[in-house]
Amino acid sequence: MSRWYEHKIPPPVIDLAIGVLMWVLARAVPSAQLWPVEPLSIATLAGLGVAFAGGLVALAGALEFNRARTTVNPLAPHKARALVTTGIYRFTRNPMYLGMLLVLVGWGVYLGNVAAWAALPLFVVLMNTLQIKAEERVLRTHFGDAYLRYSTRVRRWL
């Protein structure tokens, strides 16, 4: 059953919106600051490292889709031509979304503010609600038992 709110907002827009929300929360609650935001600090480098790793995870997912010659368009999962279960998809069913989450985690480390981190679960809830569950329904319809076996073997996020 399709829901009106599914596949309407591109996931990168959701990611960006949560990133902005994290920045706003960090500014709104300065008492939640754990460390100062400084260029070339350990926290800054750690945040960049986590964000970079997230970018690599997302890229690995996109490359596997490209190898399988299937769509990477998250707003059109019905156009999927292959069930991708190789590469990074052996470890997570949603590496592109996991990568986006890791970028946000890196941003949160950089911001160093507990209030900003409160937005991270919101990203997971929004992605599960607006994107992932609908994609899963489409994949079950398109790929049947093969998708069901895959989804019991590999977790949604990690």
Stockholm file with secondary structure:
# STOCKHOLM 1.0

chainA/1-158         MSRWYEHKIPPPVIDLAIGVLMWVLARAVPSAQLWPVEPLSIATLAGLGVAFAGGLVALAGALEFNRARTTVNPLAPHKARALVTTGIYRFTRNPMYLGMLLVLVGWGVYLGNVAAWAALPLFVVLMNTLQIKAEERVLRTHFGDAYLRYSTRVRRWL
#=GR chainA/1-158 SS CCCTTTTCSCHHHHHHHHHHHHHHHHHHCGGGBCSCCCTTCHHHHHHHHHHHHHHHHHHHHHHHHHHTTCCCCTTCGGGCCSCCCSGGGGTCSCHHHHHHHHHHHHHHHHHTBHHHHTTHHHHHHHHIIIIIHHHHHHHHHHHHHHHHHHHHHSCSCC
#=GC SS_cons         CCCTTTTCSCHHHHHHHHHHHHHHHHHHCGGGBCSCCCTTCHHHHHHHHHHHHHHHHHHHHHHHHHHTTCCCCTTCGGGCCSCCCSGGGGTCSCHHHHHHHHHHHHHHHHHTBHHHHTTHHHHHHHHIIIIIHHHHHHHHHHHHHHHHHHHHHSCSCC
//
